Amino acid sequence: MINLLIADDHPLYRDALRGALSLSLEDLELYEAEDFNQTVKLLESKEIDLLLLDLHMPGSGDLYGLIRIRKLFPDLPVAVVSGLEDPHIIAKVMKTGALGFIPKTVRASQIAGAVQSMLEGDIWLQSDIGDQLSEMDNNFSDLVDKVASLTPAQYKVLCCMRDGLLNKQIGFKLEIAEATVKAHVTAMFRKLGINNRSQAVLIASQLQLEPPAIDSQP
C-alpha cells in the first residue's frame, strides 16, 4: 500500500490530483491537508511515503514550511507542487531538500509519472525546467540549516521584520508582549548569526517564493 499526502489549500486542485493519481497508481491510500498545521499532524500520525506540498497554503510561510518539514521528518520524501515556475525559485526549493518540483500546469499523466518516479527514489523535474536551473552556492544551504533552527514564533517575527514592522507593531500583530518580541529577536539573531534588522530582512527575503516586484521591496 502506498500512502500519499496531498497538502494544498485549494479543494478543487486536491480533487483533480486525487483523480489523476487514483486512476494511475494501484494500492494507493490518499490523505489530504489544507494547511500547514494539519499537514504536520497527519505526518505525525500516518506513515506517509510521499508528501505533495504546496508552500503557499496557510501556515507554511513559503520556504519555511519545507524547511520545517525537512527538520521534523528528515527521511520523508517531499515533492513541491506549485503554480510558480521561476527557475531560481525551483533551484531554492531543490536546494532546501525537495525530491521534486511539479508545476500545477503539467498534465495529469505527467503528475502520475512524476509521483511514481519519486516513489522509486528518483529526483523529478520537468526536463525544460531542469535545464534552466541556476547554480546556487553552498551559502543558501547554510542559510537553510540556520533557519531550520528557528521556532515558528521566531520565524513569524522575522517575517514581520521583513515587512518593516517595529517591535511594538510586531507584538500587536502577533498578540504578544513587546518583551516577548525582543526575546524572540535576540534568539533569532543568535541562531542566524546576525546582529541587525537589515541582515534579518535580507534573510527573510531570500526565503520568499514570489519573485520580487520591479522597484519594490521584496
Sequence and secondary structure as in RCSB ss.txt:
>XXXX:A:sequence
MINLLIADDHPLYRDALRGALSLSLEDLELYEAEDFNQTVKLLESKEIDLLLLDLHMPGSGDLYGLIRIRKLFPD
LPVAVVSGLEDPHIIAKVMKTGALGFIPKTVRASQIAGAVQSMLEGDIWLQSDIGDQLSEMDNNFSDLVDKVASL
TPAQYKVLCCMRDGLLNKQIGFKLEIAEATVKAHVTAMFRKLGINNRSQAVLIASQLQLEPPAIDSQP
>XXXX:A:secstr
 EEEEEE S HHHHHHHHHHHHHH SSEEEEEESSHHHHHHHHHHS  SEEEE TTSTT TTHHHHHHHHHH TT
  EEEEES   HHHHHHHHHHT SEEEETTS HHHHHHHHHHHHTT  B  HHHHTT     HHHHHHHHHHHTS
 HHHHHHHHHHHTT  HHHHHHHHT  HHHHHHHHHHHHHHHT  SHHHHHHHHHHT  S   TTS  
